[in-house]
Amino acid sequence: MIPIIIRPITPPDAAQHNMVASQSFICRIKPEELNQFPTTPVIGAFADDNSTLIAQLEINAMQSRFCGNSLKCVGVGGVATKPEFRRTGAVRKLFDHLFEQDWDISALYPFSSSYYRKFGYETSGLGLRASTDFTELSHIERSSSVELFDGSQLDTLLELYNKTFKNYNLSFIRADSKHFADKPYETTNYTYMWKNTEGEYKSFATYHVDREKSCVTVNEIGFTDRESMLGILGFLRCYDGNQRTISFTNLPIDSPLINVFGNLNRVTMGCYNVGAIRVINVENVLKAKLWPEEHGSFILRCNDTVSRNNKTFEVEYQNGKCSVTITDKLPDVVLEPYAASKILLTGFDGREDNLSFVEGAEFKSNCNDFIKAFKPLGAFFTGGF
């Protein structure tokens, strides 16, 4: 271990920031980009001279939906270390610093689940990709009841997006146009909103067209009911005259859209890791959760490097709410950070014969009330960061 100073990246550090990213991600930097300062806040790990940058990570402040409430979420990206300083503990110090800040949870897209499990992150759930010929949508009536998003209708689109994904656990609450295609003529990426006969906007899709591959790739699709799902798919069918296939890259694992294809045997589908999560404030997460109506209680021990979490919590619940107190009683359940992150935020299947397969969890006694409280919630991130 070497002495390390943790602080935000400032404009004089811009060149080092870009060089660390270049070395870590093996990407080229144009000379005119070397001193470009990042638009996303970055914290760096510096040598004890306070000027030599060793490692860094990006901080994206967000709000995540959770059981009808919202949690303060920090999205972590761009985790990078200069090769000659790897295994010095720099990344560990960056995460330790981050976890002591005022966040409830953290999310990231891991290059390796086992690597980030060391920092308390765990896979939140699976998403679905699907691709097929347009002929498998030929039974859906085409629709032109749409409006191209150009940035001026942001409030309308945000309302539609937040309504569409309000029931998806851990989905991100949006407040800007970052994840929509607001410059269609500059980028050839498009977001269209579909409206019903009453003029109400009820669904949307963001996509691009690859003429060389003859494919429409839908990066995001949202709908509020079956009519609006068929409506936006009917609009996408307007491309079937000159494009052969349609691909959906980012669907919830239980998306009802899959059921509308004509022949599932002709649909190529695959699962992917939607991202990893980390509980930073156990007590806040417990209090934000929707609890069973019937009475229950358990004692939970969290073994964590985060001081606010490294405690034993006595939880009593009823009528959808809970009380949480710190105790020195013997625990019923002991969770390592990655297990706490997975179970407290997304639950588990609740079968008692599966408890021994839950990594990082030790079930001692009184498991029934704990199991009842943490039925599967699933998770679906929306948009990157």
VENSULGI-V653567 format. One record per residue. PHI is phi in radians with two decimals (999 if undefined). Layout:
# VENSULGI-V653567
PHI, PHI
This chain:
# VENSULGI-V653567
999, -2.03, -1.04, -2.33, -1.95, -1.83, -2.76, -1.16, -1.23, -2.07, -0.87, -1.10, -1.60, -1.00, -1.09, -1.11, -0.98, -1.22, -1.22, -1.08, -1.08, -1.09, -1.19, -1.30, -1.75, 0.93, -2.26, -1.42, -2.14, -1.29, -0.92, -1.29, -1.73, -1.03, -1.73, -1.28, -1.47, -1.14, -1.45, -1.69, -0.99, -2.28, -1.89, -2.13, -1.81, -1.94, -1.14, -1.19, -1.42, 1.13, -2.35, -1.53, -1.38, -1.81, -2.64, -2.79, -2.65, -1.58, -2.06, -2.05, -1.42, -2.50, -2.11, -2.00, -1.27, -2.73, 0.95, 1.43, -1.97, -2.28, -2.10, -1.31, -2.06, -1.91, -1.49, -1.80, -2.48, 1.02, -1.22, -2.52, -2.36, -1.08, -0.93, -1.29, -2.00, -1.25, 1.17, -1.77, 1.54, -1.15, -1.16, -1.00, -1.15, -1.10, -1.18, -1.02, -1.13, -1.08, -1.24, -1.52, -1.46, -1.50, -2.11, -1.60, -2.50, -2.34, -2.39, -2.72, -1.86, -1.38, -1.34, -2.58, -1.13, -1.17, -1.14, -1.37, -1.09, -1.11, -1.76, 1.66, -1.54, -2.50, -0.95, -1.50, 2.89, -1.99, -1.92, -2.24, -2.02, -2.55, -2.50, -2.79, -1.25, -1.04, -1.07, -1.32, -2.00, -1.16, -1.42, -1.58, -1.20, -1.15, -2.45, -2.06, -1.46, -2.34, -2.40, -1.31, -1.38, -2.17, 1.81, -1.34, -1.79, -1.01, -1.03, -1.12, -1.20, -1.09, -1.08, -1.16, -1.02, -1.16, -1.24, -1.11, -1.88, -1.09, -1.74, -1.65, -1.04, 1.25, -1.19, -1.53, -1.46, -1.72, -2.36, -2.55, -1.67, -0.91, -1.78, -1.91, -1.53, -1.62, -2.25, -1.07, -1.42, -1.51, -1.90, 1.02, -1.80, -2.27, -2.12, -2.04, -1.91, -1.73, -2.24, -1.45, -1.18, -1.50, 1.44, -1.55, -1.33, -2.23, -2.75, -2.70, -2.61, -2.01, -2.73, -2.46, -2.04, -1.84, -1.17, -1.14, -1.60, 0.96, -2.43, -1.71, -1.83, -1.66, -1.41, -2.69, -2.46, -2.40, -2.60, -1.77, -2.82, -1.12, -1.02, -1.26, -1.08, -1.16, -1.13, -1.28, -1.18, -1.11, -1.17, -1.07, -1.14, -1.10, -1.59, -1.27, -1.30, -2.29, -2.14, -1.54, -2.16, -2.27, -2.28, -1.97, -1.71, -2.63, -2.04, -1.04, -1.06, -1.87, -1.01, -1.20, -1.04, -1.03, -1.27, -1.61, -1.15, -1.14, -2.50, -1.13, -1.14, -1.83, -1.92, -1.54, -2.23, -2.77, -1.68, -2.53, -1.36, -1.26, 2.53, -2.02, -2.23, -2.52, -1.35, -1.82, -2.29, -1.04, -1.09, -1.11, -1.15, -1.06, -1.28, -1.48, -1.23, -1.55, -1.80, -1.09, -1.27, -1.30, -1.29, -2.83, -2.74, -2.85, -2.07, -2.00, -1.86, -1.91, -1.63, -2.55, -1.35, -1.41, -1.03, -1.21, -1.70, -1.36, -2.56, -1.92, -1.94, -1.71, -2.05, -2.21, -2.31, -3.09, 0.96, 1.45, -2.22, -2.53, -2.01, -2.24, -2.31, -1.46, -2.44, -1.96, -1.25, -1.19, -1.40, -1.53, -2.37, -2.10, -2.16, -1.34, -0.94, -1.21, -1.24, -1.08, -1.08, -1.22, -1.26, -1.17, -1.73, -2.26, 1.28, -2.58, -1.22, 1.39, -1.41, -1.09, -1.28, -1.73, -1.05, -1.22, -1.62, -1.39, -1.15, 1.36, -2.24, -2.16, -1.77, -1.75, -2.82, 0.87, -1.34, -1.03, -1.16, -1.18, -1.08, -1.05, -1.39, -2.12, -1.16, -1.02, -1.85, 1.20, -2.80, -2.60, -1.26, -2.19, 1.45, -1.57, -2.74
